[in-house]
Structures are given as C-alpha cells and as structure tokens.
Amino acid sequence: MDEDERARLRTIADYQFGAGAGAALFPAGETLSVWRSSTGRPQQVRADETRLVSYGTDGRFTLAYAGGVRLHEALGRPRVEVGEESVPFVRDGKNAFAKFVRHADADVRPGDEVLVTHDGALLAVGRAELPADGLADFETGMAVKVRDGAGTGE
C-alpha cells in the first residue's frame, strides 16, 4: 500500500470514527494489504492476513474484531457497554439487546459501527440499531447487530 492510499484510508476512518482513528487503524510503517474487487475498488484492508476493516460501497468502513481492538486501545469509542448477563453471548457473536445496555456514548446513531464492551473489555464489534438515548432507555429490541465477537475469531 502506498502512502497516498494510507492517507485516504486514514481520512475516511477519522471522519467515521473521530480524530485519531485513522492512525490507530492504519499506523505508519505497518505492512497493510488491500484486497480489491474485480473493478479495483478496495474491499478489505488486512494486516498480517487479519482483516481490520471492510470498505462498503457506501464509502464507510465495517469493523472486524481486529480493527475494533485497535480502535478500543487508541480511542475507546464509539462504545456501547453491556451488563454481565450479555457477556458470554456477545463474546460469541450473538446480538446485544437493549435490555442489557448499561451505557452508550452520546454520539452513537443507528447504523454506526460500535465497540461492544463490558467493564472496559472489548467483547465485539457491530452496527448500532438504535440511537444512544434509545440504547440506554429501551427495554426491548436489538441494540447492536454484532458482526464479530472476541470468541468467534475470523
């Protein structure tokens, strides 16, 4: 990957996840590979054959667990905190339900990529299905559609 492409990917990550996300996901000096579609469009970014993110046709990243670990260590956000009852399920890649959400960062919106945590430990990554206030207030429904849990691997 050339430095111009790394800079473009960093810009997208900073826009989507906040300042510093690009440097956390795609650090300088690390060998990254970009898997492309037959038309040349980037589809996945990998480090050491481990997927960090996929690049959607909408121009946004979807996180893999390895990418979530990098964001969690560097920024700790965007975060949805779940209670103890959900830990074994979410870690295994099952969805997180609103009933068990203890906290959500105020800027989380439906469709955002989020980190699902418990007591500061990253359990999974996925897509928020509700806005931040709904995540914390609702007693029914899916809160986060989990894509990749700590126990699922790639």
Secondary structure, 3 states (H helix, E strand, C coil): CCHHHHHHHHHHHHHHHCCCHHHHHCCCCCCEEEEECCCCCEEEEEECCEEEEEECCCCCEEECHHHHHHHHHHCCCCEEEECHHHHHHHHCCCCEEHHHEEEECCCCCCCCEEEEEECCEEEEEEEECCCHHHHHHCCCCEEEEEEEECCCCC
